[in-house]
Amino acid sequence: MPALVLASSSPRRRALLEQIGLVPARTLSPDIDETPRRGELPRDYAVRLAAEKAAAVQREPGEVVIAGDTTVAAGRRILPPADTDEIVRQCLTLLSGRRHRVYSAVAVIDAEGRLRERVAETIVTFKRLSDAEIDAYVRAGEGRGKAGGYAVQGSAAAFVRFLSGSYSGVVGLPLYETSALLAASGIAPSDG
């Protein structure tokens, strides 16, 4: 079985791979420009970033590289990475009481250098959030560094009124799509 390389510094993506029995031989953090292109749609943006992350890491002969990107969108608007408390607050305020989409793209470069991609689209609806709920969530720091300013696997689960699609995709890596891509590249989760 080829060695698996995870092109991500996300501990969530590594934990999700381990959940299906796969432990990457190496983990590398890709360095790419994640600025959306003018007029780029959220789905296309997520797929492009996943592919660019996979291509950005150095692959040894016989290795399979996997990368992912999770993009939260309100309509056609791509929400920025929530790097600060203020961005977390802005994201939660925007998402409060409304439906949004989460695009979780996976890109795999197999041992022969072929690129395969898939994307999971999940619809999430938040309840209407009070200022106190937003303040408490921001103070807790859980949304910092997360797509859309929230972690669905944490206390933000209490905000979710409806979810249709891939729960693991909202966390950071759609496991159904990931398993299919890796199997096509010679890595079966049951082998892990």
Beta strands, then each sheet from edge to edge (+ up, - down):
strand 1: 3-7
strand 2: 26-28
strand 3: 63-74
strand 4: 77-78
strand 5: 99-109
strand 6: 115-126
strand 7: 160-164
sheet 1: 2+ 1+ 3+ 4-
sheet 2: 2+ 1+ 3+ 5- 6+ 7-
end
